[in-house]
Amino acid sequence: MELEIFRRRLPAGDLWIFGYGSLMWAPGFRYAERHIARAFGFHRALCILSNRYRGTPERPGLVVGLCRGGSCYGMAYRVPAARIAPVLRGLWHREMLNRVYIPRMIAVRIGRRRLRALAFVADPTHRQYAGELDLHGRARLVAQGIGERGRCLDYVRRTLEHMTALGVRDPHLERVLAAAQALERGTTRERSLA
């Protein structure tokens, strides 16, 4: 979806944005307030091949996307109405270059308060959508990925560290990180023996 079309469809007033990956710990925009929030109808999954920020086309990494079903915790940011235009421009440049995400207003809850927030949902029809991979397949992509914003391992680690700070666990992400770290240790050990 084009930015201007999306902006025209927004209701008047402030905009809430839901971060579930790097937007939790590096939003890259100014906001008026932020809160731990829970999204409904979507879950976090390592499902997007990254060939720019956390990998290359030859050696892609793997980053999170929101997929249908379940729920997930993240961070909700309130952007005042006067700041929406520049914030959306920055987010479109960051999240929508390859169109692997679909911008959607989704249901989130902050404490007992329910509201709608912008989230970038994984497009399962996109060529970068990894789909269902086993633990080893995900770990291999995480271990190998290095892109413009650094190592994929660091991305997954920082996402988990931020979730832990929020009091939230993601056992699947923890297993993938542990397996990727084991692969990296094995590769490093093989190089040192060669």
C-alpha positions in Angstrom: 0.0 0.0 0.0 1.2 3.5 -0.8 1.9 5.9 2.1 -0.6 8.6 1.0 -3.4 6.1 0.5 -2.8 4.7 4.0 -2.6 8.2 5.6 -5.9 9.2 4.0 -7.6 6.2 5.6 -6.4 7.0 9.1 -8.9 8.4 11.6 -8.3 12.0 12.8 -6.2 12.4 16.0 -3.1 10.7 17.4 -1.7 7.5 16.0 -0.7 4.5 18.0 2.1 2.3 16.6 2.7 -1.3 17.7 6.3 -2.6 17.7 7.0 -6.3 18.1 10.6 -6.6 16.9 13.3 -3.9 16.6 10.6 -1.2 16.9 10.4 -2.2 20.5 14.1 -1.3 21.2 14.9 1.1 18.4 11.7 2.9 17.2 13.6 5.6 15.3 10.9 8.2 15.9 9.7 10.6 18.6 6.6 9.7 20.5 4.5 11.2 23.3 4.1 8.0 25.4 4.9 4.3 25.2 3.4 1.3 27.0 3.6 -2.5 27.1 0.8 -3.7 24.8 -0.7 -6.9 23.7 -1.8 -7.4 20.1 -4.7 -9.8 19.4 -5.2 -11.9 16.3 -1.5 -12.0 15.5 1.6 -13.7 16.8 5.3 -12.9 16.4 7.3 -15.3 14.2 10.7 -15.4 12.6 9.3 -15.6 9.1 10.8 -12.8 7.0 14.0 -13.3 5.0 16.2 -10.2 5.4 18.5 -9.5 2.5 19.3 -5.9 3.5 19.2 -5.0 7.2 20.2 -8.4 8.7 21.5 -10.3 5.7 22.3 -10.1 2.0 20.6 -11.7 -1.1 23.3 -14.4 -1.1 23.2 -15.0 2.7 19.8 -13.8 4.0 19.1 -13.4 7.7 15.7 -13.9 9.3 13.6 -11.3 11.1 10.2 -11.3 12.8 6.9 -10.5 11.3 3.3 -10.6 12.7 1.4 -13.6 11.4 -2.3 -14.4 11.8 -3.5 -16.2 14.9 -2.8 -15.9 18.6 -1.5 -12.8 20.4 1.8 -11.2 21.2 3.3 -8.6 23.5 5.2 -5.6 22.3 5.4 -1.9 22.7 2.8 0.7 21.8 3.8 4.2 21.0 1.5 7.2 20.8 2.4 9.7 18.1 0.7 13.1 18.3 -1.3 14.1 15.3 1.1 16.9 14.4 4.0 14.4 14.1 2.2 11.6 12.1 3.4 12.7 8.7 7.2 12.6 9.3 6.9 9.5 11.5 5.0 7.6 8.8 7.5 8.7 6.1 10.4 7.3 8.3 8.5 4.1 8.9 7.7 3.6 5.3 11.3 4.0 4.4 12.3 1.5 7.0 9.6 -1.1 6.8 8.0 -0.8 3.4 10.9 -0.7 0.8 10.4 -4.3 -0.2 6.7 -4.4 0.6 7.2 -7.6 2.6 4.8 -6.1 5.2 1.2 -5.0 5.0 0.5 -1.9 7.1 -2.7 -2.6 9.2 -4.6 -1.1 12.1 -4.9 -3.9 14.6 -6.5 -4.4 18.0 -4.1 -3.9 20.9 -4.7 -3.7 24.6 -2.7 -1.5 27.1 -3.7 -2.6 30.5 -7.5 -2.6 30.3 -7.6 0.0 27.5 -8.4 -1.3 24.0 -7.3 0.7 20.9 -6.2 0.3 17.3 -2.6 0.6 16.4 -0.5 0.5 13.2 1.4 -2.7 12.8 3.4 -4.1 10.0 2.0 -7.6 9.3 3.9 -10.2 7.3 2.7 -10.7 3.7 2.5 -14.5 3.3 2.5 -14.1 -0.5 5.7 -12.1 -0.7 8.9 -13.8 -2.0 10.8 -12.9 1.2 8.2 -14.7 3.4 10.0 -17.8 4.7 6.9 -19.6 5.8 7.2 -22.7 8.0 10.8 -23.6 8.7 12.1 -26.1 11.2 14.3 -25.0 14.2 17.5 -25.8 12.3 16.4 -23.9 9.2 15.5 -20.8 11.2 18.7 -21.1 13.3 20.9 -21.4 10.2 19.4 -18.2 8.7 19.8 -16.3 12.0 23.5 -17.5 12.4 24.5 -16.6 8.9 22.7 -13.2 8.5 24.8 -10.0 8.5 23.5 -6.9 6.8 23.4 -3.1 6.9 22.2 -3.0 10.5 24.5 -5.7 11.8 24.2 -9.4 12.7 20.9 -11.2 12.7 22.1 -13.0 16.0 22.3 -9.6 17.7 18.9 -8.6 16.4 17.2 -11.7 17.9 19.2 -11.3 21.1 18.2 -7.7 21.5 14.6 -8.5 20.8 14.6 -11.2 23.5 16.5 -8.9 25.9 13.8 -6.2 25.5 11.0 -8.7 25.9 12.6 -10.0 29.1 12.8 -6.4 30.4 9.1 -6.2 29.7 8.5 -9.4 31.7 7.6 -11.4 28.6 9.1 -14.6 27.3 9.1 -16.1 23.9 10.3 -19.7 24.2 10.4 -20.3 20.4 12.6 -17.3 19.8 14.8 -18.4 22.7 15.3 -21.9 21.2 16.1 -20.4 17.8 18.7 -18.1 19.3 20.3 -20.9 21.3 20.5 -23.1 18.2 21.9 -20.3 16.1 24.6 -19.6 18.7 25.5 -23.3 18.8 25.8 -23.2 15.0 28.0 -20.1 15.2 30.3 -21.7 17.8 30.6 -24.8 15.6 31.5 -22.7 12.6 34.0 -20.6 14.6 35.6 -23.8 16.0 35.8 -25.4 12.5 37.6 -22.2 11.2 40.1 -22.2 14.0 41.0 -25.9 13.4 41.4 -25.3 9.6 
